[in-house]
Amino acid sequence: MSVINVTPLMDITELILSDNVNEGDVLLLEEGIYFQSVAVLKNYIRIVAKGPGVIFDGRSILLDAFILPDVVGVGIEGINIRHYRASGILVEFGFGHRIINNRIHNMLEHGVEIVSSRDNLIWRNEISYCYDGILLIGGSTNNRVVENVVSRCYGDGFESFLSQDSNNGFISNKSIRNRNNGLEMYGSNNLAFNNLLIDNGLGVIVSQERDSVFIGNKVKGTIFGTHIIFEEYTNYFAGGNNVVCNREEGIENNNGQFGVFIDNEISYNGDSGILLGEESTGNLVMNNKLVCNVPENIIDIGSNNNIINNIEKTCELCESPSAVCEGYSDEEDNNIHESKAGVN
């Protein structure tokens, strides 16, 4: 295994294809501006920025910055990627990749796109002004999406898109001011834990299949739907979340079946706290704290739902959601770190 120094004048795709690069080698990128698309066609290649000045700029001409087609164990770390016509990093039909600490902005498509791939780690990336920030699609499973910041994207912050995109984990991410969903979580057995979803068009959408879990997240300031469960999603669990100051329902379970909603704090939402729709059935709503949700803290128009031991507080005089939320601030929100990559 070798460390190979790379400069912006070198064609990285040709270098990888040459006999000079073998599995396990590290390509150490010198600082400078790289105008190229890189296809990584060997396994276990690590592409690492030597310093913060490593910039891949597609000049709105090139498509993807990095393409990983049907390979295993590739690492991409510490690179600034901007102005490509497709995605910053595209993974197809592979597994075991490590996408770490990159700054990706101004893509016409996605920051990181994972297609039909599994067991990848996407960690501590900053993504802004793309379509979707991080997209899992086409049967992508067992991926870990951890401590990323996605802001001001035109589509969704984080998304698992189809029913077969299952067993993925979204942990300790921040999704801020994206036009559509902060998090779209289709498929089965996905986990969302300790994420911060602030000022997105919609907060969370859960659909297709069963058994996903939403624990310890904060959802605040969404414009449209806040936390929506639909398409007869079965055995969904939402616990220990803070859902505050959203314009519509705190949690809207349209037709989900046998879900559990427990120990959530749901306050100052503009169109009820928890809504169980006409076709929802067999859900358990227990030990939630609901404060000043308008017009009601809990509305149940479904069937065979169990509502047990919740704490409900109506609005005090002059305590409407609009009045309280206009000046609402707390230490966690003040410390949100938005990506600054999109200003260059």
Disulfide bonds with the S-S distance in Angstrom:
Cys245-Cys325 1.98
Cys292-Cys315 1.91
